[in-house]
Amino acid sequence: MRKILQILCAVLTVFININMVFVSAEEGEPTPVPTAPAEEAAEVVLNAGTGAVMDKNSGSLLFQKDADNKMDPASLTKLMTIYLACENLTMDQQLTMSDTAFNWYDHESGVMWIQNGETLTVQDCVNASMLASANDTTAMLVEAVSNDVDSFVALMNETASELGMANTHFDNPFGTHSEENYSSAHDLCLLLQKAMGNEEFAKVFTAKRYTLPATNMQAQERVITTDSTMFKEESYAPLNGIKIGSTAEGGYSAAASGISDGTSVYAVVLGGESEDTINNDLQTVMNWTFDHFQTVTITQSQIGTKTVEVYEGRKHTADVTFSSDSDFSVMLPSSMDASSLKAEIVVENEKPSSVEEAKAQVIFTLNDEQIGSSEAVKSVEVIESKVPQFNTGRERFDLFCLIVLALFLLTRPVMKIMSGMRPPKE
């Protein structure tokens, strides 16, 4: 009897259970607005042969002067070498100068005087290679990654191709002058944008000094400072990272990162006459960019949320809420009214019949014209009615007995009443 009553209670009771399911949408950035004022940019005078400034986030070129010309990158070549080392090695890995690596570089320029058999960490080597442009520590990194120079150079060129560096070819990992070792200001901006996504590379690129600890063959620690006078003396406030280089044939070059009022950029100048002139050129192109562009941010709260109801037939099964899980930034010309930039969640199907059909995007508009979009994040509140299921033969038999019992209990009082209404026997 107890079992029958439990089944009866189950049949007569309906439970509603609400669960929250969070589905992460693919994150994205609004498409940048390529609106560099070319006429004004053409009036910028540089000592260097070529130059480029790139928006850090979108990769848009904000300033360019012959930015695709093939130039001697000098030791900016080491940007690729150090990036590959950061990608393929661990910072605490121990490296020892071998006889082979010792013979790969020019001992007359850019060295830390690392001796055969001397052991340093990868972190020591990448800092010395970046800050002091040391060829000996660079050779140690090359050997650790690829064992030989030819294999490493092949990896450099393969990576350059993957990054879209169409006007670049490397024939050595050091930056030694060669007709077959060339790059462009635009390509080096592309490399810098990718490399700065590596946390270890970013630390080294933005460092002003590094203390090289004592080694197995050097009793005293050595302090390494950046080759860049402008960075070392902090004479230009927006500058927050730099690598400089030079060759007698190709002149001076520099690749830098900078930020001002929330606008972050990468800048490259190639073919300058001296360090002073490339410093002036970097400041010129960065200042021009900061004067002509602004970074506008739309916050999550400004984007808001939008909810749609999911119905299967006439049954309400779920609520889907769309939102953005991050703020979004867009680079705009300084002359443009930032208030014309708007973001709105647009639902593709206002009456979906399933959660999967419910889709939305964050649409970005400028002066009422769409400039980009990003997949909206979807939060699903499922409304599920829990009704007991009777699947086994025993459960179906119990249900049958329950129904018979219910009918018997319901019909018995009726029959009793009806019998009481019969006329008495004569």
Secondary structure, 3 states (H helix, E strand, C coil): CHHHHHHHHHHHCCEEEEEEEEECCCCCCCCCCCCCCHHHHHCCCCCCCEEEEEECCCCCEEEEECCCCCECCHHHHHHHHHHHHHHHCCCCCEEECCHHHHCCCCCCCCCCCCCCCCEEEHHHHHHHHHHCCCHHHHHHHHHHHHCCHHHHHHHHHHHHHHCCCCCCECCCCCCCCCCCCEECHHHHHHHHHHHCCCHHHHHHHCCCEEEECCECCECCCEEEECCCHHHHCCCCCCEEEEEEEEECCCEEEEEEEEEECCEEEEEEEEEECCHHHHHHHHHHHHHHHHHHEEEEEECHHHHCCEEEEEEECCEEEEEEEEECCCCEEEEEECCCCHHHEEEEEEECCCCCCCCCCCCEEEEEEECCEEEEEEECEEEEEEEEEECCCCCCHHHHHHHHHHHHHHHHHHHHHHHHHHHHCCCCCC
